[in-house]
Amino acid sequence: MTLIWLDHPVLWHSPRIPSGYNSTAMTPEEFALIRTRWHNWYTADWDYARTTVYFFCAGIVLFALVNLLFQLGQRTRAAGVLRKVSLYRKVVAAWRTLGSRQIYVSAVNYYSPPLSAVTIVAALVAFFASLTFAVRPYLWPNMAMGHSPPIATRSGWISIAILPFLLVLATKVNLIGMVTGVSHEKLQVYHRWTAWIMYITSLIHAFPFIVQCIRDGEMATNWSTTSWYWTGVAALVPQTWLVFMSWGPIRNRYYETFKKLHFIASAIFVSALFIHCNFTLTSWDYFWASAALYGFSWFARYGRTLVNGLNSDASFEALPDNMVKVTIPTKLKWRPGQHFFVRFLDLGIHAASSHPFTVASLAGSDPKDNGSGVIEMYARVHGGITTRLRAVAKQGSLKTSRVLLDGPYGGVEANFQVYDRVLLLGGGSGVTFVVPLLLDIIRRSKSGESTCRRVYLVWAVRTSDALSWFNSVLSEAVKGAPEGVSVSVTYYVTDLAALIDDGASTETKSETSTGTDDIIAKHSGRPDLPCIVREFCADPGTVAIATCGPSSFNLDVGTAVSECEFDIVRGKSQCSEIYFHGESYRSVREYPSGTAMLTPNVVGERR
């Protein structure tokens, strides 16, 4: 075993000159086979690793073009009502039918990603399964043809080529997201699934070697005399930990511990895999690419944190219904719906990690335009950092902390100003995502930048106390709407005890509103979200819908939107276009009927 477990001299690439073959021990057909494409060990990196890279790049380019067409359409959209539905819009509506639909499995309380994401993941699985199993033979019929089983060779190269994309999909400053218009948190589903695909191809790579060595009685000798076997196990163990500990229930319950151990296990995995590859052919090229791409994201993220400033201070305020408000004066700019990762430097151990929070205010400096010049964030207390924030907020003296701001990230890809009508739906503190969208539409309407003529916001909360978070803001927004823009707000108070006493009835009871000309209404009970969506999409024109709430809340909204999109495809809708954007967070518990309470596990803080 050589120093640092690498062959010497250490090279960038290993030679491609075939060696060690005994042509006399093979038939002419066997000798010819090992030199053909897809079977040649010395070109396997070109055949399989490059094919994997080309496949990923083709997909990224495709969705980059789709994003380009979408952005051009946003900029060139003609003002007024679009009554004619073109073939292009029907194709878009068909894809959005999948993009807004989810599947809920009640037996395990599982909410699937949007069916559009499921379709993409299915395409990934189908491609890599074909690339792995389409070429035969899987094992050499004659050991003289090589000691590396063909299926192990190809699956190993596929695994290596997946690595750069796997790491990029995990980053905050996400290069794939930049060109496709998809925010980093929505790419996490592809990060997790590419991790599973890479894990499966790694197992397919490992098992044939193990079986072959045990069959030939060479396992003990190979383990003690070469680095290939034990370094492969050293990489496979942390990889197994990574994929299984990333399973949703485990990840969500022990998130802070998971996050720290995830980085440690990832470092061990990549290091062991680097040694295992031992500069075979072009294997290390994929590590250099991974280091460059991940390094760019890392430096960009922390560089932006430095540019954002090191002297920001946050103040904390305890609010009703077990909430905390975080206020940070700043000159930074952000778009409605975006979020920052906040590191609280004066809160002890919590300074070691940053936490994502949606910004509930608008960027700007003129209070008359709803630009407060401060970042306002809201979080429900639920252990960890949120418990610490509330404790600080209740202290008699210290109620501030120095913070570092990383961001902004995310937001809505579409320009809501160019749609005829906008529907905003918030469950619990999900309202922190949709309120800035409402304020931005009103502000731009005053300056003539918006063609939107109707905005309807629905906010469902568990208790009436929660309404105090934004009641005054929404009232002033409704009163300040310019002439020609219809703005209305409806509150739903879903008090759990009252609903159980009433047999979990969905019937609502209106209460008289004052001071807003009856354009702010208040009801008790749960909102009929599908009915609200269908009625809002019934009229001619274009519609934008944004929702943020627990998974069940968004499921109801997305299902209704999907049905309306399908009506456009079938030509049975007067509405010509529907744009849908959904944000979600984890919910604490379920009603007996299966409809989630509008009280998330961590409200206002994003995962």
KEGUDO-712289 format. One record per residue (C-alpha): x, z, y; residue in one letter. Coordinates in steps of 0.25 Angstrom, whole numbers. Last residue first. Layout:
N
REC; east; up; north; resn
REC; X; Z; Y; a $
...
//
This chain:
607
REC; east; up; north; resn
REC; -147; 21; 100; r $
REC; -153; 22; 114; r $
REC; -155; 35; 121; e $
REC; -169; 35; 128; g $
REC; -176; 43; 118; v $
REC; -167; 48; 106; v $
REC; -176; 51; 94; n $
REC; -188; 44; 101; p $
REC; -201; 49; 106; t $
REC; -212; 39; 106; l $
REC; -217; 44; 93; m $
REC; -217; 33; 82; a $
REC; -229; 27; 76; t $
REC; -230; 29; 61; g $
REC; -243; 35; 61; s $
REC; -238; 49; 58; p $
REC; -230; 47; 71; y $
REC; -215; 45; 69; e $
REC; -203; 53; 73; r $
REC; -191; 53; 82; v $
REC; -190; 38; 87; s $
REC; -177; 30; 88; r $
REC; -175; 21; 99; y $
REC; -179; 7; 102; s $
REC; -178; -5; 112; e $
REC; -186; -17; 111; g $
REC; -186; -30; 119; h $
REC; -197; -41; 118; f $
REC; -198; -54; 125; y $
REC; -212; -60; 124; i $
REC; -215; -75; 128; e $
REC; -227; -84; 130; s $
REC; -238; -74; 130; c $
REC; -251; -82; 127; q $
REC; -249; -79; 112; s $
REC; -254; -87; 100; k $
REC; -243; -98; 100; g $
REC; -238; -93; 86; r $
REC; -225; -89; 91; v $
REC; -231; -82; 103; i $
REC; -240; -74; 94; d $
REC; -227; -71; 86; f $
REC; -221; -65; 99; e $
REC; -234; -56; 101; c $
REC; -233; -51; 86; e $
REC; -218; -48; 89; s $
REC; -222; -40; 101; v $
REC; -232; -32; 94; a $
REC; -221; -29; 83; t $
REC; -211; -25; 93; g $
REC; -220; -16; 101; v $
REC; -224; -8; 88; d $
REC; -210; -8; 83; l $
REC; -205; -3; 97; n $
REC; -213; 9; 96; f $
REC; -210; 12; 82; s $
REC; -195; 11; 85; s $
REC; -196; 21; 96; p $
REC; -197; 15; 111; g $
REC; -192; 4; 119; c $
REC; -200; -8; 122; t $
REC; -198; -21; 131; a $
REC; -208; -32; 132; i $
REC; -207; -45; 140; a $
REC; -218; -54; 141; v $
REC; -220; -69; 145; t $
REC; -233; -75; 150; g $
REC; -247; -76; 144; p $
REC; -255; -63; 141; d $
REC; -256; -56; 127; a $
REC; -242; -50; 127; c $
REC; -246; -37; 134; f $
REC; -258; -36; 125; e $
REC; -249; -38; 113; r $
REC; -239; -28; 117; v $
REC; -249; -17; 121; i $
REC; -257; -19; 108; c $
REC; -244; -17; 100; p $
REC; -240; -5; 108; l $
REC; -253; 3; 106; d $
REC; -247; 15; 114; p $
REC; -248; 28; 108; r $
REC; -256; 39; 113; g $
REC; -260; 45; 127; s $
REC; -261; 35; 138; h $
REC; -256; 34; 153; k $
REC; -257; 22; 162; a $
REC; -249; 17; 174; i $
REC; -255; 5; 180; i $
REC; -267; 14; 184; d $
REC; -265; 12; 199; d $
REC; -252; 19; 198; t $
REC; -255; 33; 205; g $
REC; -263; 38; 194; t $
REC; -265; 36; 179; s $
REC; -277; 40; 172; t $
REC; -275; 43; 157; e $
REC; -278; 33; 146; s $
REC; -280; 38; 131; k $
REC; -274; 31; 120; t $
REC; -278; 29; 105; e $
REC; -266; 29; 96; t $
REC; -272; 40; 87; s $
REC; -262; 49; 80; a $
REC; -273; 57; 74; g $
REC; -277; 63; 88; d $
REC; -269; 76; 85; d $
REC; -257; 68; 81; i $
REC; -258; 60; 94; l $
REC; -259; 72; 103; a $
REC; -247; 79; 96; a $
REC; -238; 66; 97; l $
REC; -241; 64; 112; d $
REC; -240; 49; 114; t $
REC; -241; 47; 129; v $
REC; -243; 32; 132; y $
REC; -239; 28; 146; y $
REC; -243; 14; 152; t $
REC; -236; 7; 164; v $
REC; -241; -5; 172; s $
REC; -233; -15; 181; v $
REC; -240; -27; 186; s $
REC; -231; -35; 195; v $
REC; -237; -44; 206; g $
REC; -235; -34; 217; e $
REC; -222; -26; 215; p $
REC; -221; -14; 205; a $
REC; -218; -1; 213; g $
REC; -230; 7; 208; k $
REC; -227; 4; 194; v $
REC; -212; 7; 195; a $
REC; -216; 20; 203; e $
REC; -225; 25; 191; s $
REC; -215; 21; 181; l $
REC; -204; 29; 187; v $
REC; -213; 41; 190; s $
REC; -217; 41; 175; n $
REC; -203; 38; 169; f $
REC; -199; 51; 163; w $
REC; -211; 59; 166; s $
REC; -219; 51; 155; l $
REC; -211; 59; 145; a $
REC; -220; 72; 148; d $
REC; -232; 64; 144; s $
REC; -228; 65; 129; t $
REC; -224; 55; 118; r $
REC; -221; 43; 127; v $
REC; -226; 29; 127; a $
REC; -223; 20; 139; w $
REC; -229; 6; 141; v $
REC; -224; -2; 153; l $
REC; -231; -15; 157; y $
REC; -225; -25; 167; v $
REC; -232; -37; 173; r $
REC; -228; -48; 182; r $
REC; -214; -51; 178; c $
REC; -207; -62; 187; t $
REC; -196; -53; 191; s $
REC; -185; -55; 201; e $
REC; -194; -54; 213; g $
REC; -187; -42; 219; s $
REC; -199; -33; 217; k $
REC; -201; -39; 203; s $
REC; -186; -35; 200; r $
REC; -189; -20; 202; r $
REC; -202; -20; 194; i $
REC; -195; -27; 182; i $
REC; -184; -18; 183; d $
REC; -192; -5; 183; l $
REC; -200; -10; 171; l $
REC; -187; -13; 163; l $
REC; -181; 0; 168; p $
REC; -194; 7; 162; v $
REC; -192; 0; 148; v $
REC; -180; 7; 142; f $
REC; -182; 21; 147; t $
REC; -196; 19; 142; v $
REC; -191; 20; 128; g $
REC; -191; 35; 132; s $
REC; -203; 36; 124; g $
REC; -209; 23; 120; g $
REC; -207; 12; 130; g $
REC; -214; -1; 131; l $
REC; -212; -12; 142; l $
REC; -221; -24; 143; l $
REC; -216; -35; 153; v $
REC; -224; -47; 158; r $
REC; -221; -60; 164; d $
REC; -207; -60; 159; y $
REC; -195; -64; 169; v $
REC; -192; -50; 173; q $
REC; -190; -45; 159; f $
REC; -176; -51; 158; n $
REC; -173; -51; 144; a $
REC; -161; -45; 137; e $
REC; -166; -31; 139; v $
REC; -156; -20; 140; g $
REC; -144; -17; 132; g $
REC; -131; -10; 137; y $
REC; -127; -4; 150; p $
REC; -117; 1; 147; g $
REC; -108; 13; 145; d $
REC; -109; 24; 154; l $
REC; -100; 36; 155; l $
REC; -106; 49; 159; v $
REC; -103; 62; 167; r $
REC; -113; 72; 164; s $
REC; -124; 79; 172; t $
REC; -134; 91; 171; k $
REC; -124; 102; 173; l $
REC; -131; 114; 180; s $
REC; -144; 120; 175; g $
REC; -144; 113; 161; q $
REC; -156; 106; 157; k $
REC; -150; 92; 158; a $
REC; -138; 96; 151; v $
REC; -146; 100; 139; a $
REC; -154; 88; 140; r $
REC; -142; 79; 139; l $
REC; -136; 87; 127; r $
REC; -149; 85; 119; t $
REC; -148; 70; 122; t $
REC; -134; 69; 118; i $
REC; -136; 75; 104; g $
REC; -150; 79; 101; g $
REC; -163; 72; 104; h $
REC; -167; 73; 119; v $
REC; -174; 61; 124; r $
REC; -165; 52; 133; a $
REC; -167; 46; 147; y $
REC; -158; 37; 155; m $
REC; -157; 35; 170; e $
REC; -145; 27; 175; i $
REC; -145; 28; 191; v $
REC; -145; 18; 202; g $
REC; -161; 20; 203; s $
REC; -165; 5; 204; g $
REC; -180; 6; 204; n $
REC; -179; -4; 216; d $
REC; -182; 7; 226; k $
REC; -171; 16; 220; p $
REC; -161; 5; 224; d $
REC; -148; 7; 217; s $
REC; -149; -1; 204; g $
REC; -150; 0; 189; a $
REC; -164; 3; 183; l $
REC; -167; 16; 176; s $
REC; -170; 20; 161; a $
REC; -156; 17; 156; v $
REC; -156; 17; 141; t $
REC; -146; 27; 135; f $
REC; -135; 25; 125; p $
REC; -126; 37; 121; h $
REC; -111; 38; 123; s $
REC; -102; 47; 114; s $
REC; -91; 57; 115; a $
REC; -96; 63; 128; a $
REC; -107; 69; 120; h $
REC; -97; 80; 115; i $
REC; -98; 87; 128; g $
REC; -108; 82; 138; l $
REC; -100; 79; 150; d $
REC; -96; 64; 147; l $
REC; -110; 59; 144; f $
REC; -107; 45; 138; r $
REC; -119; 36; 141; v $
REC; -121; 22; 134; f $
REC; -130; 14; 144; f $
REC; -143; 7; 141; h $
REC; -150; -5; 146; q $
REC; -165; -7; 148; g $
REC; -165; -11; 162; p $
REC; -152; -18; 166; r $
REC; -140; -10; 170; w $
REC; -131; -8; 182; k $
REC; -121; 3; 185; l $
REC; -121; 11; 199; k $
REC; -124; 24; 192; t $
REC; -131; 37; 193; p $
REC; -134; 43; 179; i $
REC; -147; 50; 175; t $
REC; -150; 55; 161; v $
REC; -164; 59; 159; k $
REC; -167; 68; 147; v $
REC; -179; 69; 139; m $
REC; -186; 80; 131; n $
REC; -200; 76; 135; d $
REC; -198; 80; 149; p $
REC; -185; 77; 156; l $
REC; -171; 84; 157; a $
REC; -162; 78; 167; e $
REC; -148; 74; 165; f $
REC; -137; 69; 175; s $
REC; -127; 58; 172; a $
REC; -114; 56; 179; d $
REC; -106; 43; 180; s $
REC; -91; 44; 184; n $
REC; -84; 36; 173; l $
REC; -89; 22; 178; g $
REC; -97; 10; 172; n $
REC; -84; 3; 172; v $
REC; -78; 13; 162; l $
REC; -90; 12; 153; t $
REC; -89; -3; 154; r $
REC; -75; -2; 149; g $
REC; -80; 7; 138; y $
REC; -89; -4; 133; r $
REC; -81; -16; 136; a $
REC; -69; -9; 129; f $
REC; -77; -6; 116; w $
REC; -84; -20; 116; s $
REC; -71; -27; 117; f $
REC; -65; -19; 107; g $
REC; -76; -22; 97; y $
REC; -74; -37; 99; l $
REC; -59; -36; 99; a $
REC; -58; -26; 87; a $
REC; -68; -34; 79; s $
REC; -61; -47; 81; a $
REC; -48; -41; 77; w $
REC; -55; -36; 65; f $
REC; -60; -49; 62; y $
REC; -47; -56; 63; d $
REC; -42; -45; 53; w $
REC; -48; -53; 41; s $
REC; -42; -66; 44; t $
REC; -34; -67; 31; l $
REC; -33; -53; 25; t $
REC; -27; -45; 37; f $
REC; -28; -32; 28; n $
REC; -43; -33; 27; c $
REC; -44; -18; 22; h $
REC; -35; -13; 33; i $
REC; -45; -19; 43; f $
REC; -57; -14; 35; l $
REC; -51; 1; 35; a $
REC; -50; 0; 50; s $
REC; -64; -6; 52; v $
REC; -70; 5; 43; f $
REC; -63; 17; 49; i $
REC; -66; 13; 63; a $
REC; -81; 10; 59; s $
REC; -81; 24; 52; a $
REC; -77; 31; 65; i $
REC; -86; 23; 74; f $
REC; -98; 26; 65; h $
REC; -94; 41; 64; l $
REC; -96; 42; 79; k $
REC; -110; 35; 79; k $
REC; -115; 41; 67; f $
REC; -113; 55; 72; t $
REC; -120; 52; 85; e $
REC; -131; 45; 77; y $
REC; -134; 55; 66; y $
REC; -149; 52; 65; r $
REC; -149; 38; 70; n $
REC; -137; 33; 61; r $
REC; -142; 40; 49; i $
REC; -157; 34; 50; p $
REC; -152; 21; 54; g $
REC; -141; 18; 44; w $
REC; -128; 17; 51; s $
REC; -122; 28; 42; m $
REC; -124; 18; 30; f $
REC; -116; 6; 37; v $
REC; -105; 15; 43; l $
REC; -102; 23; 31; w $
REC; -101; 11; 22; t $
REC; -92; 5; 31; q $
REC; -84; 18; 31; p $
REC; -82; 17; 16; v $
REC; -80; 2; 15; l $
REC; -68; 2; 24; a $
REC; -60; 12; 16; a $
REC; -65; 5; 3; v $
REC; -59; -8; 8; g $
REC; -46; -1; 12; t $
REC; -46; 5; -2; w $
REC; -47; -8; -9; y $
REC; -38; -17; -1; w $
REC; -27; -8; 1; s $
REC; -19; -12; -11; t $
REC; -12; -4; -22; t $
REC; -20; 9; -25; s $
REC; -34; 3; -24; w $
REC; -30; -10; -31; n $
REC; -24; -2; -43; t $
REC; -36; 7; -44; a $
REC; -46; -5; -43; m $
REC; -38; -14; -53; e $
REC; -46; -12; -66; g $
REC; -51; -27; -66; d $
REC; -66; -23; -66; r $
REC; -63; -12; -56; i $
REC; -56; -21; -47; c $
REC; -66; -32; -48; q $
REC; -78; -22; -45; v $
REC; -71; -16; -33; i $
REC; -67; -30; -27; f $
REC; -81; -35; -29; p $
REC; -87; -23; -22; f $
REC; -79; -23; -9; a $
REC; -83; -37; -3; h $
REC; -98; -35; -6; i $
REC; -97; -21; -1; l $
REC; -91; -27; 12; s $
REC; -102; -37; 13; t $
REC; -112; -26; 12; i $
REC; -105; -18; 23; y $
REC; -104; -30; 32; m $
REC; -119; -33; 30; i $
REC; -122; -18; 33; w $
REC; -113; -19; 46; a $
REC; -119; -32; 50; t $
REC; -133; -25; 49; w $
REC; -128; -13; 58; r $
REC; -122; -21; 69; h $
REC; -134; -31; 68; y $
REC; -144; -19; 71; v $
REC; -134; -14; 82; q $
REC; -136; -27; 90; l $
REC; -149; -21; 97; k $
REC; -140; -10; 102; e $
REC; -130; -20; 108; h $
REC; -139; -28; 116; s $
REC; -143; -42; 112; v $
REC; -140; -53; 122; g $
REC; -134; -62; 112; t $
REC; -121; -64; 119; v $
REC; -119; -50; 124; m $
REC; -125; -44; 112; g $
REC; -114; -50; 103; i $
REC; -103; -45; 112; l $
REC; -108; -31; 112; n $
REC; -104; -21; 122; v $
REC; -110; -10; 114; k $
REC; -104; -13; 100; t $
REC; -109; -13; 86; a $
REC; -112; -28; 85; l $
REC; -98; -31; 89; v $
REC; -93; -22; 77; l $
REC; -102; -29; 67; l $
REC; -98; -43; 73; f $
REC; -83; -40; 71; p $
REC; -85; -35; 57; l $
REC; -93; -46; 51; i $
REC; -81; -54; 48; a $
REC; -75; -44; 40; i $
REC; -87; -42; 31; s $
REC; -89; -57; 29; i $
REC; -74; -57; 25; w $
REC; -76; -47; 14; g $
REC; -89; -53; 9; s $
REC; -81; -66; 7; r $
REC; -70; -60; -1; t $
REC; -79; -50; -9; a $
REC; -88; -62; -13; i $
REC; -75; -70; -17; p $
REC; -69; -59; -26; p $
REC; -55; -56; -21; s $
REC; -45; -57; -33; h $
REC; -44; -72; -33; g $
REC; -46; -84; -41; m $
REC; -37; -79; -52; a $
REC; -48; -69; -54; m $
REC; -57; -80; -60; n $
REC; -72; -80; -59; p $
REC; -70; -75; -44; w $
REC; -82; -67; -39; l $
REC; -93; -70; -30; y $
REC; -93; -85; -34; p $
REC; -100; -90; -26; r $
REC; -103; -92; -11; v $
REC; -117; -88; -6; a $
REC; -115; -73; -8; f $
REC; -107; -68; 4; t $
REC; -111; -79; 14; l $
REC; -125; -79; 10; s $
REC; -126; -63; 11; a $
REC; -119; -64; 24; f $
REC; -129; -74; 30; f $
REC; -142; -68; 24; a $
REC; -138; -54; 29; v $
REC; -135; -59; 43; l $
REC; -148; -67; 43; a $
REC; -156; -55; 39; a $
REC; -149; -47; 50; v $
REC; -154; -58; 60; i $
REC; -168; -57; 55; t $
REC; -168; -42; 55; v $
REC; -164; -43; 70; a $
REC; -176; -52; 73; s $
REC; -184; -43; 65; l $
REC; -182; -32; 75; p $
REC; -174; -21; 68; p $
REC; -181; -13; 57; s $
REC; -188; 0; 60; y $
REC; -187; 10; 48; y $
REC; -196; 22; 46; n $
REC; -192; 22; 31; v $
REC; -206; 20; 25; a $
REC; -211; 15; 39; s $
REC; -203; 2; 38; v $
REC; -205; -4; 52; y $
REC; -201; -19; 54; i $
REC; -198; -24; 68; q $
REC; -203; -36; 76; r $
REC; -198; -39; 90; s $
REC; -187; -48; 87; g $
REC; -194; -55; 76; l $
REC; -206; -60; 85; t $
REC; -195; -62; 95; r $
REC; -189; -73; 86; w $
REC; -203; -80; 86; a $
REC; -205; -78; 101; a $
REC; -192; -85; 104; v $
REC; -196; -97; 95; v $
REC; -210; -97; 101; k $
REC; -203; -97; 115; r $
REC; -195; -109; 111; y $
REC; -207; -116; 106; l $
REC; -214; -115; 120; s $
REC; -225; -105; 124; v $
REC; -232; -110; 136; k $
REC; -238; -99; 145; r $
REC; -225; -95; 153; l $
REC; -230; -86; 164; v $
REC; -222; -87; 177; g $
REC; -207; -88; 180; a $
REC; -199; -98; 173; a $
REC; -188; -92; 163; r $
REC; -175; -97; 166; t $
REC; -167; -84; 166; r $
REC; -174; -78; 154; q $
REC; -173; -91; 147; g $
REC; -158; -92; 149; l $
REC; -157; -78; 144; q $
REC; -165; -81; 131; f $
REC; -157; -94; 129; l $
REC; -144; -87; 130; l $
REC; -149; -76; 121; n $
REC; -152; -86; 110; v $
REC; -139; -92; 112; l $
REC; -132; -79; 110; a $
REC; -141; -77; 98; f $
REC; -135; -90; 92; l $
REC; -121; -87; 96; v $
REC; -122; -73; 89; i $
REC; -127; -79; 77; g $
REC; -117; -90; 76; a $
REC; -106; -79; 79; c $
REC; -111; -71; 67; f $
REC; -111; -83; 58; f $
REC; -98; -88; 62; y $
REC; -91; -74; 60; v $
REC; -97; -73; 46; t $
REC; -92; -87; 43; t $
REC; -78; -83; 48; r $
REC; -78; -72; 38; a $
REC; -83; -80; 26; y $
REC; -76; -93; 25; d $
REC; -64; -91; 35; w $
REC; -61; -77; 29; d $
REC; -63; -83; 15; a $
REC; -52; -93; 18; t $
REC; -41; -87; 9; y $
REC; -51; -82; -1; w $
REC; -56; -96; -4; n $
REC; -70; -96; -9; h $
REC; -79; -99; 3; w $
REC; -71; -112; 5; r $
REC; -64; -117; -7; t $
REC; -50; -113; -12; r $
REC; -55; -103; -22; i $
REC; -64; -113; -28; l $
REC; -53; -123; -31; a $
REC; -45; -113; -40; f $
REC; -58; -110; -47; e $
REC; -61; -124; -50; e $
REC; -47; -127; -54; p $
REC; -48; -116; -64; t $
REC; -40; -103; -61; m $
REC; -28; -96; -67; a $
REC; -19; -108; -64; t $
REC; -23; -107; -49; s $
REC; -16; -94; -49; n $
REC; -19; -89; -35; y $
REC; -10; -79; -28; g $
REC; -10; -86; -14; s $
REC; -18; -94; -5; p $
REC; -12; -96; 9; i $
REC; -22; -89; 19; r $
REC; -12; -79; 24; p $
REC; -16; -65; 29; s $
REC; -20; -64; 44; h $
REC; -15; -56; 55; w $
REC; -4; -51; 47; l $
REC; 2; -37; 42; v $
REC; 15; -39; 35; p $
REC; 11; -32; 26; h $
REC; -2; -29; 20; d $
REC; -10; -18; 26; l $
REC; -12; -3; 21; w $
REC; -7; 3; 33; i $
REC; 7; 2; 26; l $
REC; 6; -5; 13; t $
REC; 0; 0; 0; m $
//
